[in-house]
Amino acid sequence: MHDPRKCLIVALDVPSAAAAQNLVAAVGDAAYCYKVGMQLYTAEGPQVVRDLVASGRKVFLDLKYHDIPNTVASAVREAAQLGVSMLTVHALGGAKMLRAATDAAAVNPELIVLAVTVLTSLDDKDLDQLGVHARLQDQVLRLAELALKNGCQGIVASAREAAELRGKLGEKFAIVTPGVRLSGGDHADQARVVTPAQAIAAGATHIVVGRPITEAKDPGAAARAIVREMTDARDRVLSDSNAEELHRDAMDAFEYQSPLWDRPED
């Protein structure tokens, strides 16, 4: 049976390896995967990744590579050798960069390359200021299509766009959703925020959660509560999907057994 704890990525947005180790210990077995982002990686370098991997944890290396293809390919090869499970590149780097990244990741067949579409801190007004005169959802879809065509196995996108991505691009790729907050929680610098349940219901395969866990009095309890919310949401989605499938089967059977009006008259 699928373990929902594997769908929760805890963001280690902390300033030191010691703080990261304390947080991992506090979360315990409530989560398996941890995000190492710019702050922690800049402070501690690749050793913090090596230590997490050596402890049996999965690492989501969220450095959002965005450079010329050769430079990104070299960085991805180094990350692959560190043993990370997921890493991010910016879809805006273009087709050549995306292909270079996914080709370089092939040295570790289990490594998932995720393309960042539109940051969850941005909205339509921000895109317009950047010269992108398109609906935010359309820009996300355009970049997601580009990434998947060039070998990426998944997308980083808000759950507010996840349902449309699933509807138009199918089920055979990961959607990792940041900007997840508990109901009633502080949005901080996130513009497109959803709850864990909303993210899963929209089609996300993984969610990234930082402050609701890292700033909790009991990070382990907070992580377990989020996993329960994700599990309940997934169960509801599966139940609704089964109901829809049964309805389609019933309608197919009805149409098959009732073709009299389609028969030519004698």
Rosetta blueprint (number, residue, H / E / L):
1 M L
2 H L
3 D L
4 P H
5 R H
6 K H
7 C H
8 L E
9 I E
10 V E
11 A E
12 L L
13 D L
14 V L
15 P L
16 S L
17 A H
18 A H
19 A H
20 A H
21 Q H
22 N H
23 L H
24 V H
25 A H
26 A H
27 V H
28 G H
29 D H
30 A H
31 A L
32 Y L
33 C E
34 Y E
35 K E
36 V E
37 G L
38 M H
39 Q H
40 L H
41 Y H
42 T H
43 A H
44 E H
45 G L
46 P L
47 Q H
48 V H
49 V H
50 R H
51 D H
52 L H
53 V H
54 A H
55 S L
56 G L
57 R L
58 K E
59 V E
60 F E
61 L E
62 D E
63 L E
64 K E
65 Y E
66 H L
67 D L
68 I L
69 P H
70 N H
71 T H
72 V H
73 A H
74 S H
75 A H
76 V H
77 R H
78 E H
79 A H
80 A H
81 Q H
82 L H
83 G L
84 V L
85 S L
86 M E
87 L E
88 T E
89 V E
90 H E
91 A H
92 L H
93 G H
94 G L
95 A H
96 K H
97 M H
98 L H
99 R H
100 A H
101 A H
102 T H
103 D H
104 A H
105 A H
106 A L
107 V L
108 N L
109 P L
110 E L
111 L L
112 I E
113 V E
114 L E
115 A E
116 V E
117 T L
118 V L
119 L L
120 T L
121 S L
122 L L
123 D L
124 D H
125 K H
126 D H
127 L H
128 D H
129 Q H
130 L L
131 G L
132 V L
133 H L
134 A L
135 R L
136 L H
137 Q H
138 D H
139 Q H
140 V H
141 L H
142 R H
143 L H
144 A H
145 E H
146 L H
147 A H
148 L H
149 K H
150 N L
151 G L
152 C L
153 Q L
154 G E
155 I E
156 V E
157 A L
158 S L
159 A H
160 R H
161 E H
162 A H
163 A H
164 E H
165 L H
166 R H
167 G H
168 K H
169 L H
170 G L
171 E L
172 K L
173 F L
174 A E
175 I E
176 V E
177 T E
178 P L
179 G L
180 V E
181 R L
182 L L
183 S L
184 G L
185 G L
186 D L
187 H L
188 A L
189 D L
190 Q L
191 A L
192 R L
193 V L
194 V E
195 T L
196 P H
197 A H
198 Q H
199 A H
200 I H
201 A H
202 A H
203 G L
204 A L
205 T L
206 H E
207 I E
208 V E
209 V E
210 G L
211 R H
212 P H
213 I H
214 T H
215 E L
216 A L
217 K L
218 D L
219 P H
220 G H
221 A H
222 A H
223 A H
224 R H
225 A H
226 I H
227 V H
228 R H
229 E H
230 M H
231 T H
232 D H
233 A H
234 R H
235 D H
236 R H
237 V H
238 L H
239 S H
240 D H
241 S H
242 N H
243 A H
244 E H
245 E H
246 L H
247 H H
248 R H
249 D H
250 A H
251 M H
252 D H
253 A H
254 F H
255 E H
256 Y H
257 Q H
258 S L
259 P L
260 L H
261 W H
262 D H
263 R L
264 P L
265 E L
266 D L
